[in-house]
Amino acid sequence: MNKFQGTGVALVTPFNTDGSVDYNGLKNVINHLVDGGIDYLVSLGTTGETATMTKDEKKKVWAYTAEINNNRLPLVAGIGGNNTLAVAEDIKTFDATGYSAILSVSPYYNKPTQEGIYQHYKHLSEISPLDLILYNVPGRTGSNMSAETTCRLAHDFKNIIATKEASGSFDQFNQIMRDKPKDFLLISGDDPVTLPMIALGASGIISVIGNALPKQFTEMVNLCLDGDYKAALPAHLSLIEFTRLAFAEGNPAGVKAALKHIGICGDTVRLPLVKASSALEQLIIAEVEKLSVTA
């Protein structure tokens, strides 16, 4: 599980202007992140716009990502949904070559009870060939996976090894840290709270802005993991404005605008998402240049 210490990045999926997957752009993103010193990659999480991708596209992106990564970094695949049996089938048929774990979001829209969430992950745990990372993001799913449910799953299933927590609740983070198994990882799911979460005991972050700022973000995270919060604080503060701008009009439009500016990939997103407005794009470019980000 040391594979998932430090900075993970939820990869964007670059698209060509006609909406097709831009594989050359994806190669550029992966190499940019490897060169930037991040610790692991997450393929086709929310930031990858999976909600608007076909099953065939997902299979091709997973395979291509593993090929380009070429075992340089640990790989995680995002496989989730709100139909437990369909998610289980996707996991069973997933070609796990090159992958170390699966990140699976708590079921969205249905608003299951805590027992329903538990039974969902219990089923996935029993059929998954890879370790599982829970993902709690109430702002997107419409329901919160409680600390009690998270820790119950962590204690009951050895292949449930971590949770990506994006609830924003430090009360919840505190409870998870207190009650989880010793080797179970709490991973930040929100860029802006990475420093305080690591101070609490989190193992790191699965980041969005790391797509554009891998070196800057990884350096800050590593200082935190070394316990040097005094040195980490200026880096943390320097990233606040870029992070705010990156999410101002939704994810991943903002971070794709930054990636376009530094020459990694284009900024095309799929409907119903739209590109960052020209006003926001100019603010993002100015912040990128202030941070001296280059490809």
GIQUI-V507992 format. One record per residue. RES is the residue in one small letter. PHI is phi as a letter, one per 30 degrees, with the letter a starting at -180 (999 if undefined). OMEGA is omega in degrees with one decimal (none if undefined). NEAR is the number of other C-alpha atoms within 8 Angstrom. Layout:
RES&PHI&OMEGA&NEAR ; RES&PHI&OMEGA&NEAR
This chain:
m&999&171.7&5 ; n&e&175.7&4 ; k&e&-172.8&7 ; f&c&167.4&12 ; q&d&173.7&9 ; g&j&-172.5&13 ; t&c&166.6&15 ; g&c&177.6&14 ; v&b&174.1&14 ; a&d&-172.7&16 ; l&d&165.6&15 ; v&d&168.9&13 ; t&c&178.1&11 ; p&d&176.5&14 ; f&b&170.4&14 ; n&d&-177.8&10 ; t&d&176.5&6 ; d&d&176.8&5 ; g&j&178.9&9 ; s&d&-180.0&7 ; v&d&179.2&9 ; d&c&-174.9&10 ; y&d&176.4&8 ; n&d&175.8&6 ; g&d&178.3&12 ; l&d&176.1&13 ; k&e&179.4&10 ; n&d&179.8&10 ; v&d&-178.7&13 ; i&e&-179.4&12 ; n&d&176.3&9 ; h&e&-178.5&11 ; l&d&176.7&12 ; v&d&179.6&10 ; d&d&-179.2&7 ; g&d&172.3&10 ; g&i&178.9&9 ; i&d&-171.3&15 ; d&c&176.9&12 ; y&a&-176.2&13 ; l&c&173.6&13 ; v&c&-177.4&15 ; s&c&174.7&14 ; l&i&163.0&17 ; g&d&179.7&14 ; t&e&-179.0&8 ; t&d&177.7&13 ; g&d&178.4&12 ; e&h&-177.3&13 ; t&d&-178.5&10 ; a&d&-177.7&5 ; t&c&180.0&7 ; m&c&178.5&8 ; t&d&177.9&6 ; k&d&-180.0&6 ; d&d&177.6&6 ; e&d&-179.9&9 ; k&d&180.0&11 ; k&e&-179.1&9 ; k&d&179.8&8 ; v&d&177.6&9 ; w&d&-178.5&11 ; a&d&-178.8&9 ; y&d&178.6&9 ; t&d&177.7&12 ; a&d&-180.0&13 ; e&d&-177.6&7 ; i&d&177.3&8 ; n&d&174.8&10 ; n&h&176.7&8 ; n&i&177.9&7 ; r&d&179.8&6 ; l&b&171.6&10 ; p&e&-178.2&13 ; l&c&175.2&13 ; v&b&176.8&13 ; a&c&174.9&13 ; g&d&178.8&12 ; i&b&-178.2&13 ; g&b&179.9&10 ; g&l&-177.7&12 ; n&c&173.4&10 ; n&b&-171.6&7 ; t&e&-176.9&10 ; l&d&177.6&6 ; a&d&177.2&8 ; v&d&178.7&13 ; a&d&179.3&12 ; e&d&177.3&8 ; d&d&179.0&9 ; i&d&-178.3&11 ; k&d&-177.5&9 ; t&c&-178.9&6 ; f&d&174.2&7 ; d&d&-171.5&5 ; a&d&-179.1&7 ; t&e&178.0&5 ; g&i&-176.3&9 ; y&c&-177.3&10 ; s&c&-176.1&10 ; a&a&176.2&11 ; i&b&172.9&12 ; l&c&-175.3&15 ; s&b&-176.0&12 ; v&d&173.9&13 ; s&d&-173.8&14 ; p&e&-176.8&13 ; y&c&173.5&12 ; y&i&-178.7&8 ; n&d&-174.6&6 ; k&h&178.9&9 ; p&d&171.4&9 ; t&d&176.3&6 ; q&d&177.7&9 ; e&d&176.8&8 ; g&d&176.9&8 ; i&d&178.6&13 ; y&e&-177.7&10 ; q&d&175.8&8 ; h&e&-178.6&9 ; y&d&175.1&9 ; k&e&179.8&10 ; h&d&180.0&10 ; l&d&179.3&11 ; s&e&-175.0&12 ; e&d&-178.5&6 ; i&c&-172.3&9 ; s&d&175.3&11 ; p&d&-178.8&6 ; l&c&172.6&9 ; d&d&-178.1&12 ; l&c&171.1&14 ; i&c&176.2&13 ; l&d&177.7&13 ; y&b&-179.5&12 ; n&c&-178.8&13 ; v&b&-173.1&13 ; p&e&-179.7&11 ; g&d&178.0&7 ; r&c&-173.0&6 ; t&d&-177.1&12 ; g&i&176.5&9 ; s&b&-179.8&10 ; n&c&170.4&9 ; m&d&-173.4&11 ; s&d&175.1&8 ; a&e&179.6&10 ; e&d&179.4&8 ; t&d&178.4&12 ; t&e&-176.6&12 ; c&d&174.9&12 ; r&d&177.5&8 ; l&d&-178.5&12 ; a&d&180.0&14 ; h&d&-172.3&9 ; d&d&-173.0&6 ; f&b&-173.9&9 ; k&d&179.4&7 ; n&d&168.8&8 ; i&c&-163.6&12 ; i&c&-173.4&13 ; a&a&170.2&12 ; t&b&169.5&12 ; k&c&-172.7&14 ; e&c&178.3&14 ; a&b&178.5&11 ; s&d&-177.2&10 ; g&i&-176.2&6 ; s&c&178.1&6 ; f&d&172.4&6 ; d&d&178.4&6 ; q&d&178.0&10 ; f&e&179.6&11 ; n&e&-178.3&9 ; q&d&179.3&10 ; i&d&-179.2&13 ; m&d&-179.0&10 ; r&d&-166.8&6 ; d&c&-176.9&7 ; k&d&169.3&10 ; p&d&-174.9&8 ; k&e&-174.7&4 ; d&c&178.3&5 ; f&d&-173.2&9 ; l&c&167.8&9 ; l&c&-177.1&14 ; i&c&177.5&13 ; s&d&175.4&16 ; g&c&-179.1&11 ; d&b&-178.6&12 ; d&e&-171.1&12 ; p&d&-176.2&7 ; v&c&-177.6&8 ; t&d&-178.7&12 ; l&e&-179.8&13 ; p&d&178.2&7 ; m&d&177.0&12 ; i&d&176.7&12 ; a&d&178.3&9 ; l&d&179.8&8 ; g&k&178.0&8 ; a&d&-176.9&11 ; s&d&-178.4&13 ; g&l&-168.9&17 ; i&b&159.4&15 ; i&c&-164.6&15 ; s&c&169.3&13 ; v&c&-174.9&12 ; i&d&175.0&12 ; g&d&174.2&12 ; n&e&-177.0&15 ; a&c&-173.3&10 ; l&b&-175.0&10 ; p&d&-177.0&14 ; k&d&-177.7&10 ; q&d&-175.9&8 ; f&d&-179.7&12 ; t&d&178.7&14 ; e&d&178.6&8 ; m&d&-179.8&12 ; v&d&-178.5&14 ; n&d&175.6&9 ; l&d&177.5&12 ; c&d&-179.1&13 ; l&d&175.3&11 ; d&d&179.8&6 ; g&i&-178.4&7 ; d&c&-175.3&9 ; y&d&177.3&9 ; k&d&177.9&6 ; a&d&-177.9&8 ; a&d&-172.6&13 ; l&e&178.5&10 ; p&e&178.0&8 ; a&d&177.5&11 ; h&e&-178.1&10 ; l&d&-178.6&7 ; s&d&-177.1&8 ; l&c&-173.3&8 ; i&d&-175.8&9 ; e&d&177.6&8 ; f&d&-179.7&10 ; t&d&178.9&11 ; r&d&-179.7&8 ; l&d&-177.0&12 ; a&d&-178.0&15 ; f&c&-172.3&12 ; a&d&-179.9&7 ; e&b&175.7&9 ; g&j&-177.7&9 ; n&c&11.6&9 ; p&c&-176.5&14 ; a&e&-177.1&17 ; g&d&-178.0&18 ; v&d&175.6&14 ; k&d&175.8&14 ; a&d&177.8&15 ; a&d&179.2&13 ; l&d&176.9&14 ; k&d&-177.5&11 ; h&d&-178.2&8 ; i&c&170.4&9 ; g&i&-179.4&8 ; i&d&179.9&12 ; c&a&179.4&12 ; g&d&-176.8&13 ; d&c&-179.2&12 ; t&d&172.7&13 ; v&b&-179.1&12 ; r&c&175.3&9 ; l&e&14.9&6 ; p&d&173.8&4 ; l&d&176.3&8 ; v&b&179.3&9 ; k&d&172.8&10 ; a&e&176.7&10 ; s&d&-178.3&6 ; s&d&179.0&6 ; a&d&179.2&6 ; l&d&179.8&10 ; e&e&-180.0&12 ; q&d&177.0&8 ; l&d&178.6&9 ; i&d&179.3&14 ; i&e&179.9&11 ; a&d&-179.2&8 ; e&d&176.8&10 ; v&d&180.0&11 ; e&d&176.7&8 ; k&d&-179.1&7 ; l&d&177.8&7 ; s&h&179.4&6 ; v&d&176.1&10 ; t&b&178.5&4 ; a&d&none&6
